[in-house]
Amino acid sequence: MEVFPGDFQSDKQYLYENSFGERFSLLLSSIHHYINLLLQEMNSRIKRKNFHYIATSSRNLIACIDIVERLLKFPELKNTGFIIDKEYDEVLNDCKRFLVEYGGSTIPTDMKEIEIKFELPIFLIGDTISKKNGAFEAIFKLQPIGKGAYAQVYKYYDDYYDKYFAIKRANKNLDDKMLERFYREYEVMKALNSPYVLEVYRLDKNANEYVMELADFSLYKYILKNNQKLEFKARRKICLQIIKAFEFLDEMNILHRDISPVNILIKKYQKELVVKIADFGLVKTTDSQLTSLDTDVRGYFNDISGLNTDGFMNYNKQYEYYARIKSI
């Protein structure tokens, strides 16, 4: 099946016009079309357990992969944050390991059928998230809203639910222990049922990210913006919610260990403001085994002088109360 080179195919051009314009959308849609045809052929052979991928198709797919790799390095695209869909990137990298130009290629016998994307772009700009809701699948553009030592936070608009969500994505350089802590943060927050704890929805361990509700401000930014006009009644209401939030965590035998005006968020419900405790990255539960003997003291408002003596592994309620009082 000779599919490359040949006349350009542009049936996927509409997927790329808004992001890439006329110049690149024709090229990207054509490559998308050719790759899909070649992967469909590979799927048909996998399905029939015929693991010989003919030479012409092997050469064509090698050529497509080569073009994609060159585009990823092309300055005019690279500067926009140009990326390829994560699943397709993994598939093409797997194919590179067995494709040869002459005599045909041997498809690994354990290779599974590839999910072909016909109505979703496989070339993207910047950070994105792909979501499935039953038969519905969409890719959403992520907007960065926060960055820490261990993770980055983005927001995106989900037109299926007609609302904004946030996503927390672990940094790529995290070691196994840090990733375990990242997963533990999600599990703890998911288990907590309180209006004063930020709600989390879904963890994706393949991408090391989880989806959560989007708050409107951090306590720090809210006070900074409204300090001169905020009435005593409103201040008192916020303080009482913070106290209730940490009373709840205390009842659940959970130590947050990083209380600060940045990790206390505010969500606006028309005229009501609700406190949302977030960032449980340093959380300690009664069964936690993640704190090492030589762990450095962390936490924005923690009592450094006391903890330097006692050690962060011995963090207890008195330090939690100390940090809580400083935050409010």
C-alpha positions as a Markdown table, in Angstrom:
| # | Residue | x | y | z |
|---|---|---|---|---|
| 1 | Met | 0.0 | 0.0 | 0.0 |
| 2 | Glu | 1.8 | 3.1 | -1.3 |
| 3 | Val | 0.6 | 6.0 | 0.9 |
| 4 | Phe | 3.7 | 8.2 | 1.2 |
| 5 | Pro | 4.7 | 10.2 | -0.7 |
| 6 | Gly | 1.7 | 11.2 | -2.8 |
| 7 | Asp | -1.0 | 13.8 | -3.1 |
| 8 | Phe | -1.5 | 15.7 | 0.1 |
| 9 | Gln | -4.6 | 14.7 | 2.1 |
| 10 | Ser | -6.3 | 17.4 | 4.0 |
| 11 | Asp | -9.4 | 15.8 | 5.5 |
| 12 | Lys | -8.0 | 16.5 | 9.0 |
| 13 | Gln | -7.1 | 20.1 | 8.3 |
| 14 | Tyr | -10.0 | 21.5 | 10.4 |
| 15 | Leu | -8.4 | 19.9 | 13.5 |
| 16 | Tyr | -5.3 | 22.2 | 13.1 |
| 17 | Glu | -6.4 | 25.5 | 11.5 |
| 18 | Asn | -7.2 | 27.4 | 14.7 |
| 19 | Ser | -4.0 | 26.5 | 16.4 |
| 20 | Phe | -1.5 | 26.4 | 13.5 |
| 21 | Gly | -3.0 | 28.5 | 10.6 |
| 22 | Glu | -3.3 | 27.5 | 7.0 |
| 23 | Arg | 0.5 | 27.1 | 6.4 |
| 24 | Phe | 1.1 | 24.3 | 8.9 |
| 25 | Ser | -2.5 | 22.9 | 9.2 |
| 26 | Leu | -2.2 | 21.3 | 5.7 |
| 27 | Leu | 1.1 | 19.7 | 6.5 |
| 28 | Leu | 0.1 | 18.4 | 9.9 |
| 29 | Ser | -3.3 | 17.1 | 8.7 |
| 30 | Ser | -1.5 | 15.2 | 5.9 |
| 31 | Ile | 1.0 | 13.6 | 8.2 |
| 32 | His | -1.9 | 12.7 | 10.6 |
| 33 | His | -3.7 | 11.1 | 7.7 |
| 34 | Tyr | -0.7 | 9.1 | 6.5 |
| 35 | Ile | 0.2 | 7.9 | 10.0 |
| 36 | Asn | -3.4 | 6.8 | 10.7 |
| 37 | Leu | -3.4 | 4.8 | 7.4 |
| 38 | Leu | -0.1 | 3.1 | 8.3 |
| 39 | Leu | -1.2 | 2.3 | 11.9 |
| 40 | Gln | -4.5 | 0.9 | 10.6 |
| 41 | Glu | -2.7 | -1.5 | 8.4 |
| 42 | Met | -0.5 | -2.5 | 11.3 |
| 43 | Asn | -3.6 | -3.1 | 13.4 |
| 44 | Ser | -5.1 | -5.3 | 10.7 |
| 45 | Arg | -2.0 | -7.5 | 10.7 |
| 46 | Ile | -1.9 | -7.6 | 14.6 |
| 47 | Lys | -5.6 | -8.7 | 14.5 |
| 48 | Arg | -4.9 | -11.5 | 12.0 |
| 49 | Lys | -1.7 | -12.4 | 13.9 |
| 50 | Asn | 0.3 | -11.7 | 10.8 |
| 51 | Phe | 3.3 | -10.0 | 12.3 |
| 52 | His | 5.1 | -9.2 | 9.0 |
| 53 | Tyr | 4.8 | -5.5 | 8.2 |
| 54 | Ile | 5.6 | -5.1 | 4.5 |
| 55 | Ala | 8.7 | -3.1 | 3.4 |
| 56 | Thr | 6.9 | -0.3 | 1.6 |
| 57 | Ser | 4.7 | 0.5 | 4.7 |
| 58 | Ser | 7.8 | 0.2 | 7.0 |
| 59 | Arg | 9.6 | 2.8 | 4.9 |
| 60 | Asn | 6.6 | 5.1 | 4.8 |
| 61 | Leu | 6.1 | 4.9 | 8.6 |
| 62 | Ile | 9.9 | 5.5 | 9.1 |
| 63 | Ala | 9.6 | 8.6 | 6.8 |
| 64 | Cys | 6.6 | 9.9 | 8.8 |
| 65 | Ile | 8.4 | 9.4 | 12.1 |
| 66 | Asp | 11.4 | 11.3 | 10.7 |
| 67 | Ile | 9.2 | 14.2 | 9.6 |
| 68 | Val | 7.6 | 14.4 | 13.0 |
| 69 | Glu | 11.0 | 14.4 | 14.8 |
| 70 | Arg | 12.2 | 17.2 | 12.5 |
| 71 | Leu | 9.0 | 19.2 | 13.1 |
| 72 | Leu | 9.5 | 18.9 | 16.9 |
| 73 | Lys | 12.9 | 20.6 | 16.5 |
| 74 | Phe | 11.7 | 23.2 | 13.9 |
| 75 | Pro | 12.2 | 26.6 | 15.6 |
| 76 | Glu | 9.0 | 28.2 | 14.4 |
| 77 | Leu | 7.0 | 25.4 | 15.9 |
| 78 | Lys | 9.2 | 24.6 | 18.9 |
| 79 | Asn | 8.9 | 28.1 | 20.2 |
| 80 | Thr | 5.1 | 27.7 | 20.4 |
| 81 | Gly | 5.4 | 24.6 | 22.7 |
| 82 | Phe | 4.6 | 22.2 | 19.8 |
| 83 | Ile | 4.2 | 18.6 | 20.9 |
| 84 | Ile | 2.8 | 15.3 | 19.7 |
| 85 | Asp | 0.0 | 13.5 | 21.5 |
| 86 | Lys | 1.5 | 11.4 | 24.3 |
| 87 | Glu | -0.1 | 8.1 | 23.2 |
| 88 | Tyr | 1.0 | 8.6 | 19.5 |
| 89 | Asp | 4.4 | 9.5 | 20.7 |
| 90 | Glu | 4.7 | 6.3 | 22.7 |
| 91 | Val | 3.4 | 4.2 | 19.7 |
| 92 | Leu | 5.9 | 5.9 | 17.2 |
| 93 | Asn | 8.8 | 5.3 | 19.6 |
| 94 | Asp | 7.8 | 1.7 | 20.0 |
| 95 | Cys | 7.6 | 1.3 | 16.2 |
| 96 | Lys | 11.1 | 2.8 | 15.8 |
| 97 | Arg | 12.5 | -0.1 | 17.7 |
| 98 | Phe | 11.4 | -2.7 | 15.1 |
| 99 | Leu | 10.9 | -0.9 | 11.8 |
| 100 | Val | 13.5 | -1.6 | 9.1 |
| 101 | Glu | 13.7 | -0.2 | 5.6 |
| 102 | Tyr | 14.2 | -3.3 | 3.6 |
| 103 | Gly | 12.6 | -6.8 | 3.6 |
| 104 | Gly | 9.7 | -5.8 | 5.8 |
| 105 | Ser | 9.6 | -5.5 | 9.6 |
| 106 | Thr | 8.6 | -8.0 | 12.2 |
| 107 | Ile | 5.9 | -6.6 | 14.5 |
| 108 | Pro | 6.5 | -7.8 | 18.1 |
| 109 | Thr | 4.0 | -10.6 | 18.9 |
| 110 | Asp | 3.0 | -8.9 | 22.2 |
| 111 | Met | 2.1 | -5.6 | 20.5 |
| 112 | Lys | -1.5 | -4.6 | 21.1 |
| 113 | Glu | -3.8 | -3.0 | 18.6 |
| 114 | Ile | -3.3 | 0.8 | 18.5 |
| 115 | Glu | -6.1 | 3.2 | 19.3 |
| 116 | Ile | -6.4 | 5.4 | 16.2 |
| 117 | Lys | -7.5 | 9.1 | 16.7 |
| 118 | Phe | -9.6 | 10.3 | 13.8 |
| 119 | Glu | -11.4 | 13.2 | 15.2 |
| 120 | Leu | -8.8 | 14.5 | 17.7 |
| 121 | Pro | -5.6 | 16.3 | 16.8 |
| 122 | Ile | -2.4 | 14.4 | 17.4 |
| 123 | Phe | -0.2 | 17.6 | 17.1 |
| 124 | Leu | -0.8 | 20.1 | 19.8 |
| 125 | Ile | 0.5 | 23.4 | 21.2 |
| 126 | Gly | 1.7 | 23.4 | 24.8 |
| 127 | Asp | 0.3 | 21.4 | 27.7 |
| 128 | Thr | -2.9 | 19.6 | 27.2 |
| 129 | Ile | -5.1 | 17.0 | 28.9 |
| 130 | Ser | -7.1 | 14.3 | 27.1 |
| 131 | Lys | -10.3 | 13.2 | 28.8 |
| 132 | Lys | -12.9 | 10.5 | 28.1 |
| 133 | Asn | -16.5 | 10.7 | 29.3 |
| 134 | Gly | -18.0 | 7.4 | 28.1 |
| 135 | Ala | -17.8 | 7.5 | 24.3 |
| 136 | Phe | -16.9 | 11.2 | 24.4 |
| 137 | Glu | -13.2 | 12.1 | 24.2 |
| 138 | Ala | -11.7 | 15.6 | 24.0 |
| 139 | Ile | -8.4 | 17.4 | 24.4 |
| 140 | Phe | -8.3 | 20.5 | 26.4 |
| 141 | Lys | -5.6 | 23.3 | 26.5 |
| 142 | Leu | -4.0 | 23.8 | 29.8 |
| 143 | Gln | -3.3 | 27.3 | 31.3 |
| 144 | Pro | -0.6 | 27.4 | 34.0 |
| 145 | Ile | -1.7 | 28.9 | 37.2 |
| 146 | Gly | 0.9 | 27.8 | 39.8 |
| 147 | Lys | 4.2 | 26.1 | 40.1 |
| 148 | Gly | 6.0 | 24.4 | 43.1 |
| 149 | Ala | 9.0 | 22.3 | 43.8 |
| 150 | Tyr | 7.2 | 19.1 | 43.1 |
| 151 | Ala | 4.3 | 19.9 | 40.7 |
| 152 | Gln | 2.7 | 22.4 | 38.4 |
| 153 | Val | -1.0 | 23.4 | 38.5 |
| 154 | Tyr | -3.0 | 24.3 | 35.5 |
| 155 | Lys | -6.6 | 25.1 | 34.7 |
| 156 | Tyr | -8.8 | 24.2 | 31.7 |
| 157 | Tyr | -12.3 | 24.7 | 30.6 |
| 158 | Asp | -14.3 | 21.4 | 30.0 |
| 159 | Asp | -17.1 | 22.1 | 27.6 |
| 160 | Tyr | -18.7 | 18.8 | 28.5 |
| 161 | Tyr | -19.4 | 20.0 | 32.0 |
| 162 | Asp | -19.4 | 23.7 | 31.0 |
| 163 | Lys | -17.0 | 24.7 | 33.8 |
| 164 | Tyr | -13.4 | 25.1 | 34.7 |
| 165 | Phe | -11.3 | 22.5 | 36.5 |
| 166 | Ala | -7.7 | 22.4 | 37.8 |
| 167 | Ile | -5.1 | 19.8 | 37.2 |
| 168 | Lys | -2.0 | 19.1 | 39.3 |
| 169 | Arg | 0.9 | 17.5 | 37.4 |
| 170 | Ala | 4.0 | 16.1 | 39.0 |
| 171 | Asn | 7.3 | 17.4 | 37.8 |
| 172 | Lys | 9.2 | 14.9 | 35.6 |
| 173 | Asn | 12.3 | 14.8 | 37.8 |
| 174 | Leu | 10.6 | 13.3 | 40.8 |
| 175 | Asp | 12.0 | 10.1 | 42.3 |
| 176 | Asp | 9.9 | 7.1 | 43.3 |
| 177 | Lys | 9.5 | 8.3 | 46.9 |
| 178 | Met | 8.3 | 11.7 | 45.8 |
| 179 | Leu | 5.9 | 10.2 | 43.3 |
| 180 | Glu | 4.6 | 7.9 | 46.1 |
| 181 | Arg | 4.0 | 11.1 | 48.2 |
| 182 | Phe | 2.2 | 12.7 | 45.2 |
| 183 | Tyr | -0.1 | 9.7 | 44.9 |
| 184 | Arg | -0.6 | 9.7 | 48.7 |
| 185 | Glu | -1.6 | 13.4 | 48.6 |
| 186 | Tyr | -4.4 | 12.5 | 46.1 |
| 187 | Glu | -5.5 | 9.5 | 48.1 |
| 188 | Val | -5.8 | 11.4 | 51.3 |
| 189 | Met | -7.7 | 14.3 | 49.7 |
| 190 | Lys | -10.0 | 11.9 | 47.9 |
| 191 | Ala | -10.9 | 10.2 | 51.2 |
| 192 | Leu | -11.8 | 13.4 | 52.9 |
| 193 | Asn | -15.4 | 14.5 | 52.7 |
| 194 | Ser | -15.5 | 18.1 | 53.8 |
| 195 | Pro | -16.7 | 21.4 | 52.2 |
| 196 | Tyr | -13.4 | 22.9 | 53.5 |
| 197 | Val | -11.1 | 20.5 | 51.7 |
| 198 | Leu | -10.4 | 21.0 | 47.9 |
| 199 | Glu | -12.2 | 18.2 | 46.1 |
| 200 | Val | -10.2 | 15.9 | 43.8 |
| 201 | Tyr | -11.7 | 13.7 | 41.1 |
| 202 | Arg | -9.4 | 11.5 | 39.1 |
| 203 | Leu | -5.7 | 10.3 | 39.3 |
| 204 | Asp | -3.8 | 9.3 | 36.2 |
| 205 | Lys | -0.7 | 7.5 | 37.2 |
| 206 | Asn | 0.5 | 7.2 | 33.6 |
| 207 | Ala | 0.7 | 11.0 | 33.3 |
| 208 | Asn | 1.3 | 11.6 | 37.1 |
| 209 | Glu | -1.5 | 14.1 | 37.4 |
| 210 | Tyr | -4.9 | 14.5 | 39.0 |
| 211 | Val | -7.9 | 16.6 | 38.3 |
| 212 | Met | -9.4 | 18.8 | 41.1 |
| 213 | Glu | -11.9 | 21.6 | 41.6 |
| 214 | Leu | -10.7 | 25.1 | 40.7 |
| 215 | Ala | -10.7 | 27.7 | 43.5 |
| 216 | Asp | -10.9 | 31.4 | 42.8 |
| 217 | Phe | -8.0 | 32.7 | 45.0 |
| 218 | Ser | -5.5 | 31.8 | 47.5 |
| 219 | Leu | -6.1 | 33.4 | 51.0 |
| 220 | Tyr | -2.9 | 35.3 | 50.4 |
| 221 | Lys | -4.0 | 36.9 | 47.1 |
| 222 | Tyr | -7.5 | 37.5 | 48.4 |
| 223 | Ile | -6.3 | 39.4 | 51.5 |
| 224 | Leu | -3.8 | 41.3 | 49.4 |
| 225 | Lys | -6.5 | 42.4 | 47.0 |
| 226 | Asn | -9.3 | 43.1 | 49.6 |
| 227 | Asn | -7.5 | 44.0 | 52.8 |
| 228 | Gln | -8.5 | 47.7 | 52.8 |
| 229 | Lys | -12.2 | 47.0 | 52.2 |
| 230 | Leu | -12.7 | 43.7 | 54.1 |
| 231 | Glu | -15.1 | 44.1 | 57.0 |
| 232 | Phe | -14.5 | 42.5 | 60.4 |
| 233 | Lys | -17.5 | 40.2 | 59.9 |
| 234 | Ala | -16.1 | 38.8 | 56.7 |
| 235 | Arg | -12.6 | 38.3 | 58.2 |
| 236 | Arg | -14.2 | 36.5 | 61.2 |
| 237 | Lys | -16.1 | 34.2 | 58.8 |
| 238 | Ile | -13.0 | 33.2 | 57.0 |
| 239 | Cys | -11.1 | 32.6 | 60.2 |
| 240 | Leu | -13.9 | 30.4 | 61.6 |
| 241 | Gln | -13.9 | 28.3 | 58.4 |
| 242 | Ile | -10.1 | 27.8 | 58.6 |
| 243 | Ile | -10.5 | 26.6 | 62.2 |
| 244 | Lys | -13.4 | 24.3 | 61.3 |
| 245 | Ala | -11.3 | 22.9 | 58.4 |
| 246 | Phe | -8.4 | 22.0 | 60.7 |
| 247 | Glu | -10.6 | 20.7 | 63.4 |
| 248 | Phe | -12.0 | 18.3 | 60.9 |
| 249 | Leu | -8.4 | 17.2 | 59.9 |
| 250 | Asp | -7.6 | 16.8 | 63.5 |
| 251 | Glu | -10.6 | 14.5 | 64.0 |
| 252 | Met | -9.3 | 12.5 | 61.0 |
| 253 | Asn | -5.9 | 12.2 | 62.6 |
| 254 | Ile | -4.3 | 14.1 | 59.7 |
| 255 | Leu | -1.4 | 16.6 | 60.0 |
| 256 | His | -1.2 | 18.9 | 57.0 |
| 257 | Arg | 2.3 | 20.1 | 57.9 |
| 258 | Asp | 2.3 | 22.9 | 55.3 |
| 259 | Ile | -0.3 | 25.4 | 56.5 |
| 260 | Ser | 0.1 | 28.8 | 54.8 |
| 261 | Pro | -2.1 | 31.5 | 53.2 |
| 262 | Val | -1.0 | 30.1 | 49.8 |
| 263 | Asn | -2.3 | 26.6 | 50.6 |
| 264 | Ile | -5.6 | 27.9 | 52.0 |
| 265 | Leu | -7.8 | 28.7 | 49.0 |
| 266 | Ile | -11.0 | 30.6 | 48.6 |
| 267 | Lys | -13.9 | 29.5 | 46.4 |
| 268 | Lys | -16.6 | 32.0 | 45.5 |
| 269 | Tyr | -20.2 | 30.9 | 45.4 |
| 270 | Gln | -22.1 | 34.0 | 44.2 |
| 271 | Lys | -22.0 | 36.0 | 47.5 |
| 272 | Glu | -20.5 | 33.3 | 49.7 |
| 273 | Leu | -16.8 | 32.7 | 50.2 |
| 274 | Val | -15.8 | 29.1 | 51.2 |
| 275 | Val | -12.3 | 28.1 | 52.5 |
| 276 | Lys | -10.7 | 25.2 | 50.7 |
| 277 | Ile | -7.6 | 23.5 | 52.2 |
| 278 | Ala | -5.2 | 22.4 | 49.5 |
| 279 | Asp | -1.7 | 21.1 | 48.8 |
| 280 | Phe | -1.4 | 18.0 | 51.0 |
| 281 | Gly | 2.0 | 17.2 | 49.7 |
| 282 | Leu | 3.5 | 17.0 | 53.2 |
| 283 | Val | 0.5 | 15.3 | 54.8 |
| 284 | Lys | 1.2 | 12.9 | 57.6 |
| 285 | Thr | -1.3 | 10.3 | 58.7 |
| 286 | Thr | -1.1 | 7.8 | 61.5 |
| 287 | Asp | 0.0 | 5.0 | 59.1 |
| 288 | Ser | 2.4 | 7.1 | 57.1 |
| 289 | Gln | 5.9 | 5.7 | 56.5 |
| 290 | Leu | 7.1 | 8.4 | 54.2 |
| 291 | Thr | 9.0 | 10.7 | 56.6 |
| 292 | Ser | 12.7 | 9.8 | 56.8 |
| 293 | Leu | 14.9 | 10.3 | 59.8 |
| 294 | Asp | 17.0 | 12.9 | 58.1 |
| 295 | Thr | 14.1 | 14.8 | 56.4 |
| 296 | Asp | 14.7 | 18.6 | 56.3 |
| 297 | Val | 12.2 | 20.8 | 58.0 |
| 298 | Arg | 9.6 | 22.0 | 55.5 |
| 299 | Gly | 6.4 | 24.0 | 55.6 |
| 300 | Tyr | 6.0 | 27.8 | 55.2 |
| 301 | Phe | 4.8 | 28.7 | 58.7 |
| 302 | Asn | 6.3 | 25.8 | 60.7 |
| 303 | Asp | 8.3 | 26.5 | 63.9 |
| 304 | Ile | 11.8 | 26.0 | 62.5 |
| 305 | Ser | 13.6 | 26.5 | 65.9 |
| 306 | Gly | 11.5 | 23.7 | 67.6 |
| 307 | Leu | 11.5 | 21.3 | 64.6 |
| 308 | Asn | 15.2 | 21.6 | 64.1 |
| 309 | Thr | 15.6 | 20.2 | 67.6 |
| 310 | Asp | 12.8 | 17.6 | 67.5 |
| 311 | Gly | 13.2 | 16.7 | 63.8 |
| 312 | Phe | 10.5 | 16.9 | 61.1 |
| 313 | Met | 9.6 | 13.2 | 61.6 |
| 314 | Asn | 8.3 | 14.2 | 65.1 |
| 315 | Tyr | 6.0 | 16.9 | 63.8 |
| 316 | Asn | 2.9 | 16.8 | 66.0 |
| 317 | Lys | -0.2 | 18.8 | 66.8 |
| 318 | Gln | 1.5 | 21.6 | 68.6 |
| 319 | Tyr | 3.4 | 22.5 | 65.4 |
| 320 | Glu | 0.2 | 22.2 | 63.4 |
| 321 | Tyr | -1.6 | 24.6 | 65.8 |
| 322 | Tyr | 1.4 | 27.0 | 65.7 |
| 323 | Ala | 1.3 | 27.2 | 61.9 |
| 324 | Arg | -2.5 | 27.5 | 61.9 |
| 325 | Ile | -2.4 | 30.5 | 64.3 |
| 326 | Lys | 0.2 | 32.2 | 62.2 |
| 327 | Ser | -1.8 | 31.7 | 59.0 |
| 328 | Ile | -4.8 | 33.5 | 60.3 |
